[in-house]
């Protein structure tokens, strides 16, 4: 099955990007880089009129290091793997576990890219991307990353239903805020539980239950099925957030009406 397998074993609905789309994204980035370099060259020419040989050598070394390593690392780190070319083609560089890339992965990709992209004019990267089943280049293999497609129609998600036997417990339980990554993993596990292998389903459900129980007090009744427990936590969490939003909206509306009233003693206009 194609897709990203998270650390909790949940399959995300993303597909590896093709070599053609990665090549086109790289060409767009290269075109943008050329425009930026042209502007920088014009600016330096206006500032430095007659540079010495040492200045030219230093500027050249700094220039090459910036173009080949510093700039790609910075862009990938700040954009979480979405340069303008990748953004235009609807692809993103992610870790093998589906998470966003950080500085370490960006630096390894850029450093390896000096050889497989710049010194070989991208031929090594293109061949590796075509041959590899996930479209990885050498830098992706060493950094533990690959490119995925992030465009496409959003799938309708089945709403989480509160298990009736746990409704009373969930309404009175103290539920701390779940980390976003854990909540997403639980949501995707419940959505795909029916398609998982029975043994994997039990194992993943037990692992996620153990993690979520750290944020719940008191624990559900003994003998509660892990999937029922996870569904109850997410359903109650959703309902509480909805109530909080509704109350905040009512409070804002009341405060807004007070601010719009005329000063004391001046009657409000009658329509």
N, C-alpha and C positions, 0 to 999 in steps of 0.2 A: 504494500500500500504506500502511495506517495504521501508526503506531508511531513510535518515537523513532529517529532516525538519529544514531549517535554520531560523534565526530570521526574514528573509524577506518572509518566507513561501515557499521557493523554495526547491524542493525535489532533493537531491543529489543521484547519482547512486552508493550507497553503501549498503551492506546488513549486518545485524548482524552476527557476527561470531558464529559458533556452539560451544556447550559445549565441544565437543570432540577436536576441534582445539585449544580452549583455554587451555584445560587440557594438550595437547601435548606441547603447547608453554610453559606452566608453568613447565613441566618436563624438557624441554631443559634448561630453565633458572635455574632450581634447579641443574641440572647437571653441568652447568657452574659455579654456585655458589660454588658447592662442590670442583671443581678444584681450584678455587681462595682461598677458605678457607684452603685447603691442603697446598698450597704454603705459605700462611700467617702463618699457624701453624709451618711449617718447619723453616721459617724465625725467628719467635718469639722464638722457641726452641733454635736456635743458639745464640740469643741475651741474653735471660733470662735463666740462667742455674739453679738457685735454687730460684724460686720466693717465697715470703712470702705469708701468708694466706690473708693479706689485698690486696696485689698486685693481687692475683688470683681473689679475689672478685671484685675488681675494673675492672680488664680486662674482667671478665665475664659479668658484667653489660654493659660495653661499647660495648662488642662484640654482645650481644643480641640486644641492641638498634640499633646498626649499621646494623645488618643483617635484622631485622624485620621492621624497620621504615626508617632509614637514607638512606640506599642503595636503596631500592625500590623507595623512593621519589625522590632521585637524578637522578636515571636512567630514570624514567618516565618523569621527568621535562626536562632533557637535551635532550632526544630523542623524545619528544612530543608523548609519549605513544607507543614507538616501541623499546622494549628490543630486545636482539638478538633472543630469542625464538619466539617472536611475528613477528620479521622481517623474520625469517625462514619460518613461517607458513603463512605469508602474511596477518597479521591482525594488527590493530592499535586501541589504546584506544582514543576515542574522546569524546567531550562533547555532551550532548543531542541535542544541536543546530548545531552539525557538526564541531565546531571549535576545534582547538588543545587544549589539556589539559595544565593547568598551575600548579604552585606549590600548590595551594590550593587543587585542585582536586587530585593531586598526593599524598599529605600528608594525606588527608582523606582516600583514598583507602588503603594506607600503614598502617595507624593507625587501621582501621577496620580489615585489613588483619591479624593483630596479633591474633585476636580471631577466625575469620572464616577460616583462612588458617593454621597458625602455631599451635594454641592450639587444633584445631579439625582435623588436618592433611588434611585440604582442603575439608572435607566432607560437611560442611555447604555451602561453596562456590560452590561446584559441584552440590549439590541438588538445590540450588537457581538458578544456571545458567541453569539447565535443565528445571525447572518449569517456569521461567520467559520468556515471549514471545520474549524479545530481548536478552536473554542469559545473563542478568545482574547477578552479584553476589551482596551481601549485600553492599560491599564497593562502587560498581557502583551506586546502588540506592541512597545511602547517598551523594555521590559526584556528582551525576548528569552526569554520564559517561556511556559508554558501548563500547564494542569491535565491530569493523566492519572489513569486508574483503576488502582489497585494491588491490587485484590482479584481473586479468581478462583482456580480450581483450579490448583495448580502442575503444570506439564507435566513429564512424565518425561523426563529428559535422557539422551541416549545417551552411555554411558561412552566416554572417550577410550581408544583402543587403541594400544599401542606398536607402531610399524612394525617388523617383524622385522629388516629390514636395518640399523636404527639402534639396536637394543637394546644391542649391545656398546659402541657409542660413548656412548650415554646413561648407561650404568652407571658409566663411568669419567670422564665429563665433570664439570667444576666448574660447577654451576648456582647462581648467586646468586639470592636471593629476588626474584621479579618483583613490581613494584608491583601492588596489587590491581586497579586500573583496567585495566592492560595485560593481566593474566591473564584478567580477565573478557571483555575485547574479543577475545582469542584464542579463548577457550572458545566464545563466541557465533559468532565467524566460522567455526570448524570445524563447529559445529552447523548453520549455514545456508549453508555453501559451495556445496552442491549446488543451491540455489535461486537463487543469484546469477547475474547476467549473466557470461558467460565473461571478458570484458575486465575487468569490475569485480572478479571473483574473483581474477584474476592480479594486478591492481594492489593490492588490499587484502592479499592474501597476501604480496606482496613487501614492502609497507610494514610489516606486523606482523613479518615475519621480520627486517627490518633493525633494528627496535626491540628484539626479543628477543635478537638476537645480541650486544647489548651486555652481556648478563648471562650469557653462555655462553662457556666456554673449556675446551678448544679448540673451534673451529667444526666442524660436521659435514663429512663428506667432500664434495669438489667434485661438483657435479651433483645434490646432494640437493634434492628437490622442496620448495618452501616449506611446503606443508601437511604433508608428512611430518615435516619438521623441527619445526614447531609442535606437532604431535601427540606427537612423541617427548619434547619438553621438558615438556609438561603431564603426560604419563603418568609420566615419571620423577619429576617434582616431586610428583605425587600419591603415588607409591609410597614415596618417601623420607619424606614427611610421615606416612604410615601407619606405617612402621617406627619412626619417632621416637615416635609416640604409643604404640605397643605397648611399646616399651622403657621409656617413662616409666611406663606402667601397671604393668609388671612390677617396676620399681624401687620404685614407691609401695607395691605389695603386699608386697614384701620388707621395706621399712622398717616398714610397719604391723605385720607379724607379729613383728618384733623388739621393737617398742614394747609389744606385748601379752603378751610373755613375762614370766614371774615373775622376781623377782630371782635373782642367782646363788646356787646351792645349794638352791633351792626347786624340787622336781620339778613339772613341768607336770601338770595334772590329766589323767587318762586317762578317755576316754568309755567 
